[in-house]
Amino acid sequence: MTYQDALNKAKEKIDSLDAELILGFIQNQTREKIFTNLNSDLSLKKFQNFYELVEKRRKGFPLAYITGKKEFWKSEFEVNNSVLIPRPETELIVEEVLKEELNKKIILELGTGSGNISISIKKENPGVIIYATDISMGALMTAKKNAKFNEADRIIFMNHDWKREWLFPNLDIIISNPPYVDKKSLDKDEDGVWFEPEEALFSKKSGLKDIKIILQKSIIFLKKRGKLFLEHAPFQAKKIASISKKLGYKELEQRKDLNKDIRVSILTK
């Protein structure tokens, strides 16, 4: 069986791009290399492995978990089922934070996951001090590996639950892409998300429970004129504006993603 034969069979089940990337993963080759060697032979064992992964993908298993990696900002990150898969819309937080003067500033990230946000910022600004926290030890282990791989290993990784006591210095910036999805709002056939860690994705009270905790506690730990950068669902934007005003935040800016949906709120103490 050739690469072409395997791809033809797979494309009856899944998207052609996914099939090509899975075959590249099986053969440890780039997609381009696969294309230039379509007549190469694929062993029966390799084809069986390939087709098993094709079946997993057909059932909704995320491609990033199959290949074990995901591109974000300017780097590649290891991902597994202990971390959320980095989304393109989350790059908006990185973009907005990088507009700040960051040298020697102290940043706290709540829920670092794979470390994609903190690592992306640290690589652009080596002088910034970052505390990257997560409740999951599996996530922290993955984030540390990604930091080392991306040569951004001077980030301080900490096990922390934002629902419990906070023990941090006064902070210039707090960043969070917290759980904000209302589980009841999702279609059961939603691609991939049911395989991701629930505690990093879903939140109660219309997805606002964790967001509200972060808003309440961040204003205590931010320095004067310090900022909170918060990713959320578009429909939560007005509620966040209302809560932040009641809590005493002085300013609120909201940014839209490439789909023109409000995706990030920037709150100033």
C-alpha positions as CSV (number, residue, x, y, z in Angstrom):
1,M,0.0,0.0,0.0
2,T,1.3,3.5,-0.9
3,Y,0.9,6.8,0.9
4,Q,-1.7,7.7,-1.8
5,D,-3.7,4.5,-1.2
6,A,-3.8,5.2,2.6
7,L,-4.9,8.8,2.1
8,N,-7.6,7.8,-0.3
9,K,-9.1,5.4,2.2
10,A,-8.8,7.9,5.1
11,K,-10.5,10.7,3.1
12,E,-13.6,8.6,3.0
13,K,-13.8,9.1,6.8
14,I,-12.2,12.4,7.7
15,D,-11.1,15.8,6.3
16,S,-8.2,15.4,3.8
17,L,-5.9,17.9,5.6
18,D,-6.4,15.9,8.9
19,A,-5.6,12.7,7.0
20,E,-2.4,14.2,5.6
21,L,-1.3,15.5,9.0
22,I,-1.9,12.1,10.7
23,L,0.0,10.3,8.0
24,G,2.9,12.8,8.5
25,F,2.8,12.1,12.2
26,I,2.9,8.3,11.7
27,Q,5.8,8.6,9.3
28,N,7.5,11.4,11.2
29,Q,7.5,13.5,8.1
30,T,6.2,16.9,7.1
31,R,3.0,17.2,5.1
32,E,5.2,18.5,2.2
33,K,7.4,15.4,2.4
34,I,4.3,13.2,2.3
35,F,3.1,15.0,-0.9
36,T,6.4,14.5,-2.7
37,N,6.5,10.8,-1.9
38,L,2.9,9.7,-2.5
39,N,4.1,6.5,-4.3
40,S,6.2,5.4,-1.3
41,D,5.2,2.2,0.4
42,L,3.5,2.1,3.8
43,S,3.9,-1.1,5.8
44,L,0.8,-3.0,7.0
45,K,1.7,-2.2,10.6
46,K,2.0,1.5,9.9
47,F,-1.2,1.5,7.9
48,Q,-3.0,-0.1,10.8
49,N,-1.7,2.5,13.2
50,F,-2.7,5.2,10.7
51,Y,-6.2,3.9,10.3
52,E,-6.7,3.5,14.1
53,L,-5.9,7.3,14.4
54,V,-8.2,8.1,11.5
55,E,-11.0,6.3,13.3
56,K,-10.3,8.3,16.5
57,R,-10.4,11.5,14.5
58,R,-13.7,10.4,12.9
59,K,-15.2,10.1,16.4
60,G,-14.2,13.7,17.2
61,F,-10.9,13.1,19.0
62,P,-8.9,16.3,18.5
63,L,-6.2,16.3,15.9
64,A,-3.8,18.1,18.2
65,Y,-4.1,15.3,20.8
66,I,-3.3,12.8,18.1
67,T,-0.2,14.6,16.8
68,G,0.7,15.9,20.3
69,K,1.4,19.4,19.2
70,K,-0.2,22.7,18.3
71,E,1.1,25.9,16.8
72,F,0.4,29.1,18.8
73,W,1.7,32.7,18.2
74,K,5.2,32.1,16.9
75,S,5.9,28.7,18.6
76,E,5.0,25.0,18.7
77,F,3.6,23.5,21.9
78,E,3.2,20.0,23.2
79,V,-0.4,19.3,24.1
80,N,-2.1,16.3,25.7
81,N,-5.4,15.6,27.5
82,S,-4.3,17.4,30.6
83,V,-4.4,20.8,28.9
84,L,-6.7,22.7,26.6
85,I,-5.7,22.9,23.0
86,P,-4.5,26.5,22.3
87,R,-7.0,28.4,20.2
88,P,-6.2,31.1,17.6
89,E,-8.5,33.6,19.4
90,T,-6.4,33.4,22.5
91,E,-3.5,35.0,20.6
92,L,-5.5,38.2,21.1
93,I,-4.4,38.2,24.8
94,V,-0.8,37.9,23.8
95,E,-1.1,40.7,21.3
96,E,-2.7,43.0,23.8
97,V,-0.3,42.3,26.6
98,L,2.7,42.9,24.3
99,K,1.5,46.5,23.8
100,E,2.4,47.2,27.4
101,E,5.9,48.2,28.7
102,L,6.8,44.8,30.3
103,N,10.5,45.0,31.2
104,K,10.8,44.0,34.9
105,K,7.0,44.0,35.3
106,I,5.4,41.2,37.4
107,I,2.8,39.1,35.6
108,L,0.5,36.4,37.1
109,E,-1.2,34.0,34.8
110,L,-4.1,32.1,36.2
111,G,-4.6,28.7,34.5
112,T,-1.5,28.4,32.3
113,G,-2.4,25.0,30.7
114,S,0.2,24.2,28.2
115,G,2.0,27.5,29.0
116,N,1.3,28.9,25.6
117,I,0.4,32.5,26.7
118,S,3.1,33.0,29.3
119,I,5.8,31.4,27.1
120,S,4.8,33.5,24.1
121,I,5.1,36.7,26.2
122,K,8.3,35.7,27.8
123,K,10.0,34.9,24.5
124,E,9.2,38.4,23.3
125,N,10.1,40.0,26.6
126,P,12.8,38.1,28.5
127,G,13.0,40.8,31.2
128,V,9.4,40.3,32.4
129,I,8.8,38.3,35.6
130,I,6.0,35.7,35.2
131,Y,4.2,33.5,37.7
132,A,2.3,30.9,35.7
133,T,-0.2,28.9,37.8
134,D,-2.5,26.0,37.3
135,I,-4.5,23.7,39.6
136,S,-3.5,20.7,37.5
137,M,-0.1,19.1,38.1
138,G,-0.3,17.4,34.7
139,A,-0.8,20.8,33.0
140,L,2.2,22.3,34.9
141,M,4.4,19.4,33.9
142,T,3.4,20.0,30.3
143,A,3.9,23.8,30.6
144,K,7.4,23.2,32.0
145,K,8.4,21.0,29.1
146,N,7.1,23.6,26.7
147,A,9.0,26.3,28.4
148,K,12.2,24.3,28.2
149,F,11.6,23.4,24.6
150,N,10.9,27.0,23.7
151,E,13.9,28.3,25.7
152,A,11.6,30.3,28.1
153,D,12.3,28.3,31.2
154,R,12.8,31.2,33.6
155,I,9.1,31.3,34.1
156,I,8.0,30.5,37.7
157,F,5.4,27.7,37.5
158,M,3.2,27.2,40.6
159,N,0.4,24.9,41.6
160,H,-2.5,27.2,42.6
161,D,-6.3,27.1,42.8
162,W,-7.7,30.6,42.4
163,K,-10.8,29.6,44.4
164,R,-8.6,29.4,47.5
165,E,-6.2,31.8,49.2
166,W,-4.0,33.9,47.0
167,L,-0.4,34.5,48.2
168,F,1.3,36.7,45.6
169,P,3.2,40.0,45.6
170,N,1.6,43.1,44.2
171,L,1.1,42.6,40.5
172,D,1.4,44.8,37.4
173,I,-0.6,42.4,35.2
174,I,-2.9,39.4,35.7
175,I,-3.7,37.3,32.7
176,S,-6.4,34.5,32.5
177,N,-8.1,32.4,29.9
178,P,-10.3,30.7,32.5
179,P,-13.1,28.2,32.1
180,Y,-16.0,30.2,30.7
181,V,-18.1,27.7,28.6
182,D,-21.6,26.9,29.8
183,K,-21.7,23.1,29.5
184,K,-25.5,23.2,28.8
185,S,-25.0,25.5,25.8
186,L,-22.8,23.1,23.8
187,D,-24.1,20.7,21.1
188,K,-23.2,17.1,22.1
189,D,-21.6,16.8,18.7
190,E,-19.3,19.8,19.2
191,D,-16.0,18.8,17.6
192,G,-13.3,17.8,20.0
193,V,-14.2,19.7,23.2
194,W,-15.6,16.7,25.0
195,F,-12.1,15.2,25.0
196,E,-10.5,18.2,26.7
197,P,-10.2,18.6,30.5
198,E,-13.6,19.7,31.8
199,E,-12.2,21.7,34.7
200,A,-10.3,24.0,32.2
201,L,-13.3,24.5,29.9
202,F,-16.6,24.5,31.8
203,S,-17.8,26.9,34.4
204,K,-21.2,27.2,36.2
205,K,-23.6,30.2,36.3
206,S,-23.7,30.6,32.5
207,G,-19.9,30.2,32.4
208,L,-19.3,33.2,34.8
209,K,-18.5,31.6,38.1
210,D,-14.7,31.5,37.7
211,I,-14.6,34.8,35.9
212,K,-16.4,36.5,38.8
213,I,-13.9,35.0,41.3
214,I,-10.9,36.2,39.3
215,L,-12.5,39.7,39.0
216,Q,-13.0,39.9,42.7
217,K,-9.6,38.7,43.8
218,S,-7.5,40.4,41.0
219,I,-8.5,43.9,42.1
220,I,-7.0,43.2,45.5
221,F,-3.6,42.1,44.2
222,L,-3.1,44.5,41.3
223,K,-1.0,47.5,41.8
224,K,-2.6,50.9,41.2
225,R,-3.1,51.2,37.4
226,G,-2.4,47.5,37.2
227,K,-4.3,45.6,34.5
228,L,-6.3,42.3,34.2
229,F,-6.4,40.7,30.8
230,L,-9.3,38.3,30.6
231,E,-10.6,36.0,27.8
232,H,-14.3,35.2,27.8
233,A,-17.2,34.4,25.6
234,P,-18.7,37.3,23.5
235,F,-22.1,37.1,25.2
236,Q,-20.4,37.6,28.6
237,A,-18.9,41.0,27.7
238,K,-21.8,43.1,29.1
239,K,-22.0,41.2,32.4
240,I,-18.2,41.6,32.9
241,A,-18.6,45.3,32.3
242,S,-21.3,45.4,35.0
243,I,-19.4,43.3,37.5
244,S,-16.2,45.2,37.1
245,K,-17.9,48.6,37.6
246,K,-19.4,47.4,40.9
247,L,-16.0,46.0,42.1
248,G,-14.3,49.4,41.5
249,Y,-12.2,48.9,38.4
250,K,-11.4,52.4,37.0
251,E,-11.3,51.5,33.3
252,L,-12.6,48.8,30.9
253,E,-11.5,48.2,27.4
254,Q,-12.9,45.3,25.3
255,R,-11.2,43.8,22.2
256,K,-12.7,41.9,19.3
257,D,-11.3,38.8,17.7
258,L,-11.0,38.1,14.0
259,N,-14.7,37.2,13.9
260,K,-15.5,40.6,15.2
261,D,-16.7,39.1,18.5
262,I,-15.7,40.7,21.9
263,R,-13.2,38.1,23.2
264,V,-10.9,40.0,25.7
265,S,-11.6,42.4,28.4
266,I,-8.8,44.6,29.8
267,L,-9.6,46.0,33.2
268,T,-7.5,48.7,35.0
269,K,-7.5,49.1,38.7
